[in-house]
Amino acid sequence: MHALTNLRAKLRERYYDASPENRIRIKSDIEELERESLRLSVFQRAFDHLPKEASAARPSQSAEDPPIAPMWLDRFNAYARMQNESWRQDLLARALAREADQPGSVGPRALWFIGTMDENSFHAFAALIDISTAMSRGRVVPNWSQYVSRVVPNCVLDPNIKVGNIMFLLSELGIIGIPSNTSWEMTTDELLTAKYAGSSFVLRALRDVQFPSIVFTPLGNTVASLYDQHPNELGKEIFNMWILGINRQIVEVSEVVQTSLQMRGATPAAK
């Protein structure tokens, strides 16, 4: 990066003394260096995320593991060379770190979405992630219809924006299911974990059951996994009220005690 900065400075010095014809070439070289500098800055960010993004399932990548697909890397480089917002640079860096550790885990569609989504869509999606519950199979917002008129805390788009407004902004992007037609399903004897802001519960279905929810699509879950959730009071309320409201005759609920990692029965729902 330092060498590129020095080279760019030298080209700018030469630009003022160059002929009109040479100025065109020098200007093109300067622009190319700037794009390369942007790309390398994203690579540097990716290195910062590698310890955090590394797969817990395998301590290191073996020689037999497939490399990053050339087509994926070509698309990544094209996006990284643009004048990107800080949030997009961070998502691209995390995507590269994840793909380096687990090739194929960030698909071309997810990479395209990161590289092309507009800023309002990002902030709306971030606000939804912040109030969502992490389940074993992906993120959900349970009982969402009860909260459509509630203000989403700390949303960059608008301090008074409501959950229903967020749903509308995201409804056609392919990152969440259609709110009126989606629910979270569990089959008999299935075990799932539900987590939010340090609270963790294990659910066991005694029979098939559905929970009305905003369900993140595979694309939405991939992008959400590259973002650090910022829990807030609304998200805690949604999570806690959902857990308390689960019918214990249909689903067993046990809380994970974080300090001892032992299980104890959750407080029964109020009748």
C-alpha positions in Angstrom: 0.0 0.0 0.0 2.8 2.4 0.8 4.5 1.7 -2.5 1.3 2.4 -4.4 0.9 5.7 -2.5 4.5 6.7 -3.5 4.0 5.7 -7.1 0.7 7.6 -7.3 2.4 10.7 -5.9 5.2 10.5 -8.5 2.6 10.1 -11.3 0.8 13.2 -10.1 4.1 15.2 -10.2 4.8 14.0 -13.7 1.2 14.9 -14.8 1.7 18.6 -14.5 4.8 18.6 -16.7 3.6 16.2 -19.3 2.2 16.9 -22.7 -1.5 16.7 -23.3 -1.1 13.2 -24.9 0.9 11.9 -22.0 -1.5 13.4 -19.5 -4.2 11.1 -20.7 -2.1 8.1 -20.2 -0.8 9.3 -16.8 -4.3 10.1 -15.6 -5.4 6.5 -16.6 -2.5 5.1 -14.7 -3.4 7.1 -11.6 -7.0 6.0 -11.7 -5.8 2.3 -12.1 -3.6 2.7 -9.0 -6.5 4.2 -7.1 -8.7 1.2 -7.9 -5.9 -1.2 -7.0 -5.4 0.6 -3.7 -9.1 0.2 -2.9 -8.9 -3.5 -3.7 -5.9 -4.0 -1.5 -7.5 -2.2 1.3 -10.4 -4.7 1.3 -7.9 -7.5 1.3 -6.2 -6.0 4.3 -9.6 -5.9 6.1 -10.1 -9.5 5.2 -6.9 -10.5 7.0 -8.3 -8.7 10.1 -11.4 -10.9 10.0 -9.7 -14.2 9.4 -9.3 -15.2 13.1 -13.0 -14.4 13.7 -14.3 -15.9 10.5 -12.2 -19.0 10.6 -14.1 -22.3 10.7 -14.4 -23.8 14.1 -15.1 -27.2 12.5 -11.6 -27.6 11.1 -8.4 -26.0 12.5 -6.7 -25.4 9.2 -7.2 -25.6 5.5 -5.6 -28.7 4.0 -3.9 -28.9 0.6 -6.8 -31.0 -0.6 -9.3 -28.2 0.0 -10.5 -26.5 -3.2 -9.3 -22.9 -3.8 -11.6 -19.9 -4.2 -13.3 -20.2 -7.6 -11.6 -17.9 -10.2 -14.9 -16.5 -11.3 -15.9 -15.7 -7.7 -12.6 -13.9 -7.2 -12.9 -12.0 -10.5 -16.3 -10.7 -9.4 -15.0 -9.9 -5.9 -12.1 -7.9 -7.3 -14.4 -5.9 -9.6 -16.5 -4.9 -6.6 -13.5 -4.2 -4.3 -12.0 -1.8 -6.9 -15.0 0.5 -6.6 -15.4 3.5 -4.4 -17.4 1.6 -1.7 -19.0 2.7 1.5 -17.3 1.5 4.7 -20.1 -1.0 5.4 -19.8 -2.5 2.0 -16.0 -2.7 2.3 -16.5 -4.6 5.6 -19.0 -7.0 4.1 -16.7 -7.7 1.1 -13.8 -8.2 3.5 -15.7 -10.7 5.6 -17.0 -12.5 2.5 -13.4 -12.9 1.3 -12.3 -14.2 4.7 -15.2 -16.7 4.8 -14.6 -17.8 1.3 -10.9 -18.3 1.9 -11.6 -20.5 4.8 -14.7 -22.3 3.4 -14.7 -22.0 -0.5 -18.2 -22.1 -1.8 -19.8 -20.8 1.4 -20.5 -17.4 0.0 -22.2 -18.0 -3.3 -22.1 -15.8 -6.3 -25.6 -14.4 -5.7 -24.6 -13.4 -2.1 -21.5 -11.7 -3.5 -23.5 -9.9 -6.1 -26.0 -8.7 -3.5 -23.3 -7.3 -1.3 -21.7 -5.6 -4.2 -24.8 -4.0 -5.6 -27.4 -3.4 -2.8 -28.1 0.3 -2.1 -27.4 1.9 1.2 -31.0 2.2 2.3 -31.5 -1.5 1.8 -28.4 -2.3 3.9 -29.4 -0.1 6.8 -33.0 -1.6 6.7 -31.6 -5.1 6.6 -29.1 -4.3 9.5 -32.1 -3.0 11.5 -33.9 -6.3 10.9 -30.9 -8.4 11.8 -30.6 -6.5 15.0 -34.0 -7.6 16.2 -33.9 -11.1 14.8 -33.5 -14.4 16.7 -30.7 -16.7 15.7 -32.1 -20.2 15.3 -30.1 -23.4 14.4 -31.3 -23.2 10.8 -31.2 -19.5 10.3 -32.6 -16.1 11.5 -36.2 -15.4 12.2 -38.3 -12.6 13.7 -41.0 -14.5 15.6 -44.5 -13.1 16.1 -43.5 -10.2 13.9 -47.1 -9.1 13.2 -47.5 -8.0 16.8 -44.7 -5.5 16.3 -45.3 -3.9 12.9 -46.2 -0.5 14.6 -43.2 -0.5 16.9 -40.3 1.8 16.2 -37.0 0.1 15.4 -34.3 1.4 17.8 -31.2 3.1 16.5 -32.0 2.7 12.8 -29.8 5.0 10.6 -32.6 5.4 8.1 -35.0 7.2 10.4 -35.2 7.4 14.2 -39.0 6.8 13.9 -39.0 4.0 11.4 -41.3 1.1 12.3 -40.9 -2.6 11.8 -43.7 -2.6 9.2 -41.7 0.0 7.2 -38.6 -2.2 7.3 -40.6 -5.1 6.1 -41.9 -3.1 3.1 -38.4 -1.9 2.2 -37.0 -5.5 2.2 -40.0 -7.4 0.8 -38.8 -7.7 -2.8 -35.0 -8.2 -2.3 -35.1 -12.0 -1.8 -33.5 -11.9 1.6 -36.7 -12.6 3.7 -39.8 -14.7 3.0 -43.1 -13.1 2.2 -44.3 -12.0 5.6 -48.0 -13.2 5.2 -47.0 -16.7 4.0 -44.0 -17.6 6.1 -43.6 -19.5 9.4 -40.9 -21.3 11.3 -41.6 -25.1 11.4 -40.4 -27.8 13.7 -41.1 -31.5 13.3 -41.7 -34.0 16.1 -38.7 -34.6 18.3 -36.6 -32.0 16.5 -34.1 -30.0 18.6 -33.3 -26.4 17.9 -31.4 -23.6 19.6 -32.7 -20.1 19.8 -30.4 -17.2 20.8 -30.5 -13.5 21.3 -28.2 -11.1 23.2 -26.5 -13.7 25.3 -29.7 -15.6 26.1 -29.9 -19.2 24.7 -32.7 -21.8 24.8 -33.0 -25.3 23.4 -36.4 -26.2 22.0 -37.7 -29.8 21.5 -40.9 -30.3 19.5 -43.3 -32.8 21.0 -45.3 -32.7 17.8 -45.2 -30.8 14.5 -45.5 -27.1 15.1 -45.3 -23.8 13.2 -44.4 -20.4 14.5 -45.6 -17.3 12.5 -42.3 -15.5 11.7 -40.3 -13.4 9.3 -37.9 -16.1 8.0 -34.6 -15.2 6.4 -34.0 -16.8 3.0 -30.7 -18.7 2.4 -29.4 -15.5 0.7 -30.5 -13.4 3.7 -28.8 -15.8 6.1 -25.6 -15.7 4.2 -25.4 -11.9 4.2 -26.6 -11.7 7.8 -23.8 -14.0 8.9 -21.3 -11.4 7.7 -22.7 -8.7 9.8 -22.3 -8.2 13.6 -25.7 -8.0 15.3 -26.3 -5.1 17.6 -29.0 -6.3 20.1 -31.5 -3.8 21.4 -34.5 -3.6 23.7 -37.1 -4.3 21.0 -35.2 -7.4 19.9 -35.0 -8.6 23.5 -38.7 -8.0 24.0 -39.6 -9.9 20.8 -37.4 -12.8 21.9 -38.4 -13.0 25.5 -42.2 -12.7 24.8 -41.9 -15.4 22.2 -40.1 -17.8 24.5 -42.6 -17.1 27.3 -45.5 -17.6 25.0 -44.5 -21.1 23.7 -47.0 -23.8 24.6 -45.0 -26.2 26.8 -47.4 -29.0 26.0 -46.2 -28.7 22.4 -42.6 -27.7 22.7 -40.2 -28.3 25.6 -38.1 -25.3 26.4 -34.9 -25.4 28.3 -32.6 -22.4 29.0 -28.8 -22.8 28.5 -27.0 -21.4 31.6 -24.0 -19.7 30.0 -21.8 -19.9 33.0 -22.0 -23.6 33.5 -23.3 -24.7 30.1 -25.9 -26.9 32.0 -29.5 -27.1 31.2 -32.4 -26.0 33.4 -36.0 -25.7 32.7 -37.2 -22.3 31.5 -39.8 -20.3 33.4 -43.3 -21.6 32.4 -45.4 -19.3 30.3 -47.9 -17.2 32.2 -51.5 -18.4 31.8 
